[in-house]
């Protein structure tokens, strides 16, 4: 052998070793859940060699987990064909299944359906008892469930779970149990259903399923728990999965609708800044998915956060954007109108909304808002009818969350009817339940009405204690809408630091957030001249000469909090 030939042989062997090493590093990174590193290593290996089907499939999963959808699509497509050419129809079907499912979840239903059809064609070459048959029945079962036929869907999910257990396929077994839980909840068997959801989530946090299945399971569990008014369970699993995600590099298990629900849970816990960050992330993520109906849901949640912060102009824009995506804007828009003093508009909108065919979770929200608006409008009979409707829903779902909503609404109604003594029990129960659910803002709202009930009974000390509790919470998060409502319940000008009025506090909160007079005027739906007058009065009362000094005072006195979003 010549020297040149020897050099070429050494070079060739070195190249092979480098290629093998790059692929080995990529797979090792996947085992260590270092997904970004794995993608970089697969890309480096691909530049010098042709990747095997297993390499491509693993690369697709890693890419999807960190949100690189185009790269995932290309890798799954290549893996699908590579497995087929290698005489492995089962692996080929699975690649096509995940390709189709992830496309559908991103709102690309036509392309997703095409991949399901391609998978079905390849499935003809699989044994009749292969687990891939059950995988391909799952999408149709989900459609059946969403269409209202939970019993038929349940049978498919039971078969999938049994086949997964028999074949040792943990992903299939877990997805089957997930579907069973969803179907049982839809059938009204909430106890059995949530037990199935717990078992599915246990498989996730114990690392019994692949990360790809884990993200799907979590999002479906959270959505189902919210439909069943079981927010305690949703919060527990959210905490568990957050710890699981912290151990994995670059993973993005939350997509679309799931991001919106996470924001709602964070808002319920009083973590407004985190809730706002999450919903903005959702809006950014969904902007690249024009077919995803969750866009409307995301804008609605953004509007809700803006409304409670007193940013009325921004809230209205977000509600309108939600409507553009065909998402219902009630009861949020009506509550915005109530805060703006347009009580008649709010009543008319909610009356019409209650005529729609609403699912229980949506109907509860609209009814609770209707009670609040009816009380403000001086329509106690309408409030009573809405509470009676809530009575039936509360009896149907054994849920502390729903019980708290129901008790708060009943307390509002009784207080408006002049039965302050009768209002004490439901309002007190609502406040305690909200505290147990770690929902401080809702607890403060119940405390505000509880204070009004105590005052009506002549117990002024108890009233002041409740109102002070509510005021501290509302000022901490900058809940200017709730502060204004609290002042109405107190029946006296707001006792804010520095002698500021409720409206001046609203303006100061916006100033402290760095907004200009024009932006504050748009948020509060007032003229810029009015805002200038309020700012002038604020400076005079506080003895400050600049917006920076006023902002510093606001943080020092707790009028705004560093935790505001």
C-alpha positions as semicolon CSV with decimal commas, in nm:
position;residue;x (nm);y (nm);z (nm)
1;X;0,000;0,000;0,000
2;X;0,135;0,338;-0,099
3;X;0,173;0,621;0,148
4;X;-0,111;0,811;-0,023
5;X;-0,342;0,509;-0,002
6;X;-0,254;0,464;0,362
7;X;-0,330;0,826;0,433
8;X;-0,667;0,796;0,262
9;X;-0,749;0,485;0,464
10;X;-0,659;0,658;0,790
11;X;-0,859;0,965;0,687
12;X;-1,161;0,750;0,598
13;X;-1,147;0,565;0,928
14;X;-1,112;0,895;1,112
15;X;-1,414;1,037;0,929
16;X;-1,624;0,733;1,019
17;X;-1,520;0,760;1,383
18;X;-1,604;1,133;1,388
19;X;-1,945;1,066;1,234
20;X;-2,018;0,786;1,479
21;X;-1,900;1,002;1,766
22;X;-2,129;1,291;1,663
23;X;-2,430;1,061;1,643
24;X;-2,340;0,899;1,974
25;X;-2,311;1,240;2,139
26;X;-2,652;1,338;2,000
27;X;-2,821;1,029;2,141
28;X;-2,639;1,071;2,472
29;X;-2,766;1,431;2,490
30;X;-3,121;1,303;2,434
31;X;-3,084;1,050;2,715
32;X;-2,967;1,338;2,936
33;X;-3,263;1,551;2,814
34;X;-3,027;1,812;2,670
35;X;-3,249;1,874;2,370
36;X;-3,080;2,181;2,222
37;X;-2,739;2,015;2,232
38;X;-2,883;1,702;2,070
39;X;-3,027;1,903;1,781
40;X;-2,694;2,076;1,722
41;X;-2,509;1,742;1,726
42;X;-2,755;1,575;1,485
43;X;-2,720;1,873;1,249
44;X;-2,340;1,844;1,264
45;X;-2,354;1,470;1,193
46;X;-2,593;1,519;0,900
47;X;-2,347;1,752;0,727
48;X;-2,100;1,467;0,686
49;X;-2,309;1,151;0,662
50;X;-2,654;1,012;0,593
51;X;-2,842;0,966;0,919
52;X;-3,021;0,640;0,993
53;X;-3,397;0,623;1,045
54;X;-3,360;0,605;1,424
55;X;-3,136;0,912;1,421
56;X;-3,388;1,108;1,219
57;X;-3,680;1,006;1,441
58;X;-3,496;1,107;1,758
59;X;-3,389;1,435;1,598
60;X;-3,752;1,508;1,508
61;X;-3,864;1,459;1,868
62;X;-3,583;1,676;2,007
63;X;-3,661;1,952;1,757
64;X;-4,030;1,952;1,839
65;X;-3,965;1,964;2,212
66;X;-3,767;2,287;2,181
67;X;-4,015;2,446;1,939
68;X;-3,826;2,401;1,610
69;X;-4,130;2,285;1,418
70;X;-3,991;2,307;1,064
71;X;-3,687;2,100;1,157
72;X;-3,912;1,847;1,332
73;X;-4,133;1,822;1,025
74;X;-3,840;1,752;0,792
75;X;-3,687;1,495;1,027
76;X;-4,015;1,307;1,086
77;X;-4,085;1,298;0,712
78;X;-3,738;1,160;0,641
79;X;-3,765;0,909;0,927
80;X;-4,105;0,792;0,802
81;X;-3,965;0,713;0,457
82;X;-3,643;0,566;0,597
83;X;-3,828;0,323;0,825
84;X;-4,055;0,222;0,540
85;X;-3,758;0,150;0,312
86;X;-3,594;-0,047;0,593
87;X;-3,897;-0,276;0,614
88;X;-4,018;-0,138;0,949
89;X;-4,380;-0,036;0,882
90;X;-4,463;0,003;1,253
91;X;-4,192;0,261;1,311
92;X;-4,290;0,432;0,987
93;X;-4,653;0,455;1,104
94;X;-4,550;0,606;1,437
95;X;-4,348;0,879;1,268
96;X;-4,647;0,962;1,047
97;X;-4,880;0,955;1,350
98;X;-4,674;1,204;1,552
99;X;-4,625;1,419;1,246
100;X;-4,999;1,431;1,188
101;X;-5,091;1,485;1,553
102;X;-4,846;1,770;1,608
103;X;-4,966;1,939;1,289
104;X;-5,329;1,914;1,400
105;X;-5,240;2,055;1,741
106;X;-5,082;2,353;1,562
107;X;-5,402;2,412;1,367
108;X;-5,280;2,260;1,038
109;X;-5,565;2,014;1,006
110;X;-5,537;1,945;0,633
111;X;-5,169;1,855;0,644
112;X;-5,220;1,659;0,964
113;X;-5,502;1,462;0,807
114;X;-5,280;1,386;0,511
115;X;-5,020;1,232;0,738
116;X;-5,284;1,025;0,919
117;X;-5,397;0,896;0,579
118;X;-5,038;0,813;0,488
119;X;-4,996;0,630;0,818
120;X;-5,316;0,431;0,753
121;X;-5,182;0,317;0,417
122;X;-4,856;0,192;0,570
123;X;-5,051;0,034;0,858
124;X;-5,184;-0,227;0,615
125;X;-4,839;-0,391;0,634
126;X;-4,849;-0,423;1,015
127;X;-4,984;-0,726;1,207
128;X;-5,350;-0,689;1,311
129;X;-5,259;-0,684;1,681
130;X;-4,984;-0,421;1,643
131;X;-5,019;-0,123;1,883
132;X;-4,995;0,115;1,586
133;X;-5,358;0,032;1,503
134;X;-5,463;0,180;1,839
135;X;-5,246;0,488;1,790
136;X;-5,425;0,571;1,466
137;X;-5,767;0,533;1,629
138;X;-5,686;0,799;1,890
139;X;-5,733;1,112;1,670
140;X;-6,077;0,995;1,552
141;X;-6,173;0,914;1,912
142;X;-6,076;1,266;2,020
143;X;-6,294;1,409;1,744
144;X;-6,580;1,186;1,857
145;X;-6,535;1,307;2,215
146;X;-6,537;1,672;2,111
147;X;-6,846;1,601;1,903
148;X;-7,035;1,495;2,216
149;X;-7,028;1,115;2,185
150;X;-6,821;1,042;2,495
151;X;-6,942;0,681;2,527
152;X;-6,811;0,576;2,186
153;X;-6,484;0,759;2,246
154;X;-6,447;0,591;2,586
155;X;-6,460;0,243;2,429
156;X;-6,176;0,333;2,191
157;X;-5,964;0,475;2,472
158;X;-6,021;0,166;2,689
159;X;-5,905;-0,059;2,402
160;X;-5,599;0,161;2,344
161;X;-5,501;0,151;2,711
162;X;-5,541;-0,229;2,725
163;X;-5,333;-0,280;2,410
164;X;-5,066;-0,046;2,545
165;X;-5,049;-0,248;2,868
166;X;-5,036;-0,578;2,680
167;X;-4,761;-0,465;2,443
168;X;-4,559;-0,277;2,704
169;X;-4,607;0,050;2,516
170;X;-4,619;0,307;2,799
171;X;-4,701;0,599;2,571
172;X;-5,005;0,420;2,428
173;X;-5,121;0,297;2,769
174;X;-5,093;0,647;2,915
175;X;-5,266;0,816;2,622
176;X;-5,544;0,559;2,656
177;X;-5,590;0,642;3,025
178;X;-5,580;1,012;2,947
179;X;-5,863;0,968;2,695
180;X;-6,061;0,759;2,941
181;X;-6,032;1,034;3,200
182;X;-6,147;1,298;2,953
183;X;-6,443;1,087;2,839
184;X;-6,553;0,997;3,193
185;X;-6,549;1,362;3,298
186;X;-6,759;1,447;2,992
187;X;-7,004;1,174;3,097
188;X;-7,036;1,329;3,444
189;X;-6,830;1,060;3,620
190;X;-6,587;1,318;3,752
191;X;-6,441;1,106;4,034
192;X;-6,348;0,813;3,809
193;X;-6,235;1,049;3,537
194;X;-5,998;1,253;3,751
195;X;-5,852;0,930;3,895
196;X;-5,761;0,829;3,539
197;X;-5,610;1,172;3,476
198;X;-5,401;1,136;3,791
199;X;-5,270;0,800;3,672
200;X;-5,177;0,949;3,335
201;X;-4,994;1,241;3,498
202;X;-4,816;1,007;3,738
203;X;-4,666;0,832;3,437
204;X;-4,539;1,172;3,318
205;X;-4,369;1,288;3,638
206;X;-4,223;0,940;3,700
207;X;-4,060;0,944;3,354
208;X;-4,254;0,640;3,233
209;X;-4,347;0,805;2,901
210;X;-4,153;0,990;2,635
211;X;-4,130;1,369;2,669
212;X;-4,336;1,405;2,352
213;X;-4,630;1,225;2,511
214;X;-4,572;1,405;2,842
215;X;-4,648;1,750;2,704
216;X;-4,968;1,629;2,539
217;X;-5,086;1,456;2,855
218;X;-5,021;1,758;3,075
219;X;-5,206;2,004;2,853
220;X;-5,506;1,774;2,818
221;X;-5,518;1,714;3,195
222;X;-5,514;2,087;3,272
223;X;-5,790;2,159;3,021
224;X;-6,006;1,875;3,155
225;X;-5,952;1,978;3,518
226;X;-6,066;2,330;3,437
227;X;-6,378;2,197;3,266
228;X;-6,448;1,993;3,581
229;X;-6,382;2,299;3,806
230;X;-6,096;2,106;3,971
231;X;-5,835;2,380;3,988
232;X;-5,662;2,234;4,294
233;X;-5,568;1,927;4,092
234;X;-5,463;2,143;3,797
235;X;-5,237;2,350;4,022
236;X;-5,078;2,044;4,185
237;X;-4,990;1,888;3,852
238;X;-4,867;2,222;3,719
239;X;-4,619;2,243;4,007
240;X;-4,506;1,884;3,952
241;X;-4,454;1,929;3,581
242;X;-4,269;2,258;3,629
243;X;-4,013;2,069;3,839
244;X;-3,992;1,801;3,569
245;X;-3,932;2,062;3,299
246;X;-3,661;2,238;3,502
247;X;-3,441;1,929;3,459
248;X;-3,456;1,942;3,078
249;X;-3,261;2,174;2,852
250;X;-3,472;2,406;2,637
251;X;-3,793;2,203;2,658
252;X;-4,117;2,380;2,566
253;X;-4,396;2,141;2,662
254;X;-4,666;2,409;2,676
255;X;-4,829;2,504;2,348
256;X;-5,125;2,713;2,239
257;X;-5,430;2,656;2,455
258;X;-5,214;2,508;2,729
259;X;-5,018;2,834;2,765
260;X;-5,347;3,021;2,804
261;X;-5,465;2,789;3,080
262;X;-5,133;2,826;3,261
263;X;-5,181;3,203;3,255
264;X;-5,530;3,162;3,401
265;X;-5,396;2,945;3,682
266;X;-5,121;3,195;3,759
267;X;-5,375;3,479;3,767
268;X;-5,595;3,281;4,006
269;X;-5,295;3,240;4,238
270;X;-5,246;3,616;4,230
271;X;-4,925;3,599;4,028
272;X;-5,022;3,869;3,782
273;X;-4,675;3,944;3,646
274;X;-4,614;3,577;3,570
275;X;-4,964;3,542;3,423
276;X;-4,902;3,838;3,194
277;X;-4,564;3,701;3,084
278;X;-4,722;3,364;3,007
279;X;-5,008;3,508;2,802
280;X;-4,775;3,732;2,605
281;X;-4,565;3,423;2,531
282;X;-4,882;3,249;2,417
283;X;-4,973;3,535;2,183
284;X;-4,622;3,533;2,037
285;X;-4,626;3,156;1,994
286;X;-4,971;3,154;1,834
287;X;-4,889;3,439;1,596
288;X;-4,699;3,184;1,385
289;X;-4,997;2,944;1,383
290;X;-5,273;3,119;1,187
291;X;-5,498;2,814;1,199
292;X;-5,495;2,770;1,575
293;X;-5,826;2,874;1,732
294;X;-5,646;2,926;2,063
295;X;-5,546;3,271;1,936
296;X;-5,886;3,407;2,034
297;X;-5,860;3,246;2,376
298;X;-5,517;3,403;2,426
299;X;-5,639;3,753;2,342
300;X;-5,938;3,709;2,573
301;X;-5,711;3,618;2,864
302;X;-5,487;3,915;2,781
303;X;-5,796;4,138;2,791
304;X;-5,899;3,996;3,128
305;X;-5,561;4,080;3,280
306;X;-5,572;4,431;3,135
307;X;-5,927;4,485;3,262
308;X;-5,855;4,400;3,624
309;X;-5,546;4,624;3,613
310;X;-5,758;4,917;3,497
311;X;-5,606;4,936;3,149
312;X;-5,949;4,967;2,990
313;X;-5,840;5,085;2,647
314;X;-5,590;4,802;2,611
315;X;-5,846;4,555;2,741
316;X;-6,104;4,665;2,485
317;X;-5,851;4,625;2,203
318;X;-5,771;4,272;2,319
319;X;-6,140;4,178;2,350
320;X;-6,195;4,299;1,994
321;X;-5,900;4,091;1,876
322;X;-6,046;3,787;2,054
323;X;-6,377;3,848;1,875
324;X;-6,192;3,866;1,543
325;X;-6,079;3,508;1,610
326;X;-6,443;3,408;1,684
327;X;-6,383;3,366;2,058
328;X;-6,670;3,472;2,289
329;X;-6,594;3,802;2,465
330;X;-6,841;3,756;2,750
331;X;-6,846;3,791;3,039
332;X;-6,525;3,994;3,024
333;X;-6,654;4,268;2,794
334;X;-6,964;4,313;3,010
335;X;-6,751;4,347;3,323
336;X;-6,544;4,608;3,141
337;X;-6,863;4,800;3,062
338;X;-6,967;4,772;3,428
339;X;-6,634;4,919;3,538
340;X;-6,688;5,202;3,289
341;X;-7,033;5,273;3,435
342;X;-7,222;5,138;3,132
343;X;-7,442;4,905;3,336
344;X;-7,723;4,883;3,078
345;X;-7,482;4,767;2,809
346;X;-7,340;4,508;3,047
347;X;-7,685;4,370;3,133
348;X;-7,794;4,348;2,771
349;X;-7,475;4,167;2,669
350;X;-7,498;3,906;2,945
351;X;-7,870;3,843;2,887
352;X;-7,791;3,762;2,527
353;X;-7,487;3,549;2,623
354;X;-7,703;3,334;2,851
355;X;-7,924;3,247;2,554
356;X;-7,630;3,066;2,389
357;X;-7,566;2,694;2,429
358;X;-7,279;2,724;2,678
359;X;-7,075;2,441;2,827
360;X;-7,094;2,435;3,211
361;X;-6,761;2,611;3,269
362;X;-6,859;2,898;3,036
363;X;-7,211;2,922;3,179
364;X;-7,079;2,948;3,535
365;X;-6,856;3,242;3,442
366;X;-7,137;3,424;3,266
367;X;-7,387;3,362;3,550
368;X;-7,142;3,485;3,816
369;X;-7,082;3,804;3,618
370;X;-7,457;3,844;3,559
371;X;-7,523;3,842;3,934
372;X;-7,266;4,118;3,986
373;X;-7,407;4,330;3,705
374;X;-7,771;4,270;3,806
375;X;-7,694;4,382;4,161
376;X;-7,526;4,697;4,029
377;X;-7,826;4,760;3,802
378;X;-8,071;4,729;4,091
379;X;-8,232;4,414;3,946
380;X;-8,246;4,174;4,244
381;X;-8,502;3,944;4,080
382;X;-8,266;3,881;3,787
383;X;-7,980;3,819;4,029
384;X;-8,195;3,561;4,212
385;X;-8,270;3,376;3,889
386;X;-7,902;3,360;3,802
387;X;-7,815;3,229;4,148
388;X;-8,082;2,961;4,114
389;X;-7,916;2,850;3,791
390;X;-7,581;2,837;3,973
391;X;-7,747;2,626;4,246
392;X;-7,806;2,349;3,993
393;X;-7,455;2,360;3,851
394;X;-7,298;2,358;4,199
395;X;-7,502;2,049;4,288
396;X;-7,391;1,874;3,969
397;X;-7,017;1,930;4,018
398;X;-6,869;1,859;4,362
399;X;-6,597;2,122;4,331
400;X;-6,461;2,366;4,593
401;X;-6,387;2,613;4,313
402;X;-6,746;2,611;4,190
403;X;-6,878;2,619;4,546
404;X;-6,677;2,937;4,611
405;X;-6,815;3,102;4,296
406;X;-7,166;2,998;4,395
407;X;-7,133;3,115;4,757
408;X;-6,992;3,452;4,653
409;X;-7,277;3,509;4,406
410;X;-7,539;3,404;4,662
411;X;-7,387;3,638;4,919
412;X;-7,395;3,928;4,672
413;X;-7,759;3,855;4,593
414;X;-7,866;3,832;4,958
415;X;-7,682;4,153;5,041
416;X;-7,860;4,331;4,757
417;X;-8,192;4,191;4,884
418;X;-8,129;4,353;5,222
419;X;-8,057;4,023;5,399
420;X;-7,710;4,112;5,535
421;X;-7,734;3,849;5,808
422;X;-7,811;3,581;5,552
423;X;-7,520;3,698;5,335
424;X;-7,260;3,645;5,607
425;X;-7,251;3,266;5,582
426;X;-7,205;3,228;5,203
427;X;-6,960;3,520;5,180
428;X;-6,756;3,389;5,471
429;X;-6,757;3,042;5,320
430;X;-6,648;3,182;4,983
431;X;-6,361;3,374;5,138
432;X;-6,235;3,068;5,331
433;X;-6,258;2,845;5,024
434;X;-6,072;3,095;4,808
435;X;-5,797;3,110;5,070
436;X;-5,774;2,729;5,074
437;X;-5,751;2,734;4,693
438;X;-5,464;2,987;4,716
439;X;-5,669;3,245;4,525
440;X;-5,592;3,569;4,715
441;X;-5,764;3,810;4,476
442;X;-6,092;3,620;4,483
443;X;-6,066;3,594;4,862
444;X;-6,023;3,971;4,878
445;X;-6,332;4,025;4,661
446;X;-6,540;3,811;4,896
447;X;-6,390;3,998;5,195
448;X;-6,497;4,331;5,041
449;X;-6,861;4,219;5,023
450;X;-6,836;4,058;5,366
451;X;-6,733;4,398;5,503
452;X;-7,043;4,554;5,346
453;X;-7,260;4,291;5,516
454;X;-7,101;4,359;5,854
455;X;-7,152;4,733;5,815
456;X;-7,522;4,681;5,734
457;X;-7,553;4,492;6,064
458;X;-7,383;4,772;6,256
459;X;-7,059;4,575;6,316
460;X;-6,821;4,847;6,201
461;X;-6,503;4,696;6,347
462;X;-6,552;4,370;6,154
463;X;-6,636;4,569;5,841
464;X;-6,314;4,770;5,864
465;X;-6,107;4,454;5,919
466;X;-6,251;4,293;5,605
467;X;-6,211;4,608;5,397
468;X;-5,854;4,662;5,513
469;X;-5,770;4,304;5,416
470;X;-5,920;4,353;5,073
471;X;-5,755;4,692;5,021
472;X;-5,409;4,561;5,106
473;X;-5,441;4,285;4,850
474;X;-5,581;4,508;4,577
475;X;-5,311;4,772;4,623
476;X;-5,039;4,506;4,625
477;X;-5,125;4,388;4,273
478;X;-5,253;4,719;4,137
479;X;-5,612;4,600;4,100
480;X;-5,749;4,947;4,034
481;X;-6,089;4,819;3,918
482;X;-6,137;4,629;4,244
483;X;-6,020;4,929;4,445
484;X;-6,288;5,146;4,285
485;X;-6,551;4,880;4,357
486;X;-6,429;4,857;4,716
487;X;-6,481;5,228;4,761
488;X;-6,838;5,190;4,637
489;X;-6,902;4,912;4,889
490;X;-6,750;5,119;5,170
491;X;-6,980;5,408;5,078
492;X;-6,705;5,657;5,164
493;X;-6,415;5,810;4,972
494;X;-6,123;5,572;4,951
495;X;-5,884;5,576;5,244
496;X;-5,573;5,554;5,033
497;X;-5,225;5,663;5,145
498;X;-5,153;6,029;5,092
499;X;-5,521;6,118;5,086
500;X;-5,552;6,011;4,721
501;X;-5,893;5,934;4,575
502;X;-5,965;5,600;4,408
503;X;-5,930;5,758;4,064
504;X;-5,601;5,922;4,160
505;X;-5,474;5,582;4,272
506;X;-5,573;5,442;3,932
507;X;-5,379;5,717;3,757
508;X;-5,078;5,674;3,985
509;X;-5,064;5,300;3,917
510;X;-5,043;5,371;3,545
511;X;-4,785;5,647;3,594
512;X;-4,573;5,409;3,802
513;X;-4,591;5,159;3,515
514;X;-4,420;5,420;3,294
515;X;-4,723;5,518;3,087
516;X;-4,761;5,864;2,934
517;X;-5,066;6,083;2,995
518;X;-5,200;5,985;2,654
519;X;-5,162;5,613;2,733
520;X;-5,328;5,657;3,073
521;X;-5,616;5,844;2,911
522;X;-5,665;5,561;2,661
523;X;-5,655;5,297;2,933
524;X;-5,909;5,474;3,155
525;X;-6,121;5,602;2,866
526;X;-6,095;5,966;2,975
527;X;-5,949;6,278;2,815
528;X;-5,580;6,358;2,831
529;X;-5,674;6,686;3,000
530;X;-5,843;6,491;3,281
531;X;-5,531;6,282;3,331
532;X;-5,311;6,594;3,348
533;X;-5,541;6,734;3,618
534;X;-5,520;6,411;3,820
535;X;-5,140;6,404;3,789
536;X;-5,124;6,766;3,907
537;X;-5,341;6,682;4,209
538;X;-5,131;6,375;4,288
539;X;-4,809;6,579;4,286
540;X;-4,967;6,840;4,514
541;X;-5,100;6,586;4,768
542;X;-4,777;6,389;4,780
543;X;-4,547;6,689;4,777
544;X;-4,346;6,558;4,480
545;X;-4,227;6,735;4,169
546;X;-4,186;6,458;3,911
547;X;-4,330;6,130;3,787
548;X;-4,016;5,953;3,910
549;X;-4,070;6,082;4,263
550;X;-4,439;5,987;4,252
551;X;-4,344;5,638;4,133
552;X;-4,091;5,596;4,414
553;X;-4,355;5,706;4,667
554;X;-4,608;5,460;4,522
555;X;-4,372;5,166;4,569
556;X;-4,264;5,281;4,915
557;X;-4,624;5,312;5,036
558;X;-4,739;4,988;4,876
559;X;-4,979;5,155;4,633
560;X;-4,812;4,940;4,368
561;X;-4,604;4,629;4,412
562;X;-4,287;4,501;4,248
563;X;-4,490;4,190;4,159
564;X;-4,724;4,374;3,928
565;X;-4,720;4,261;3,562
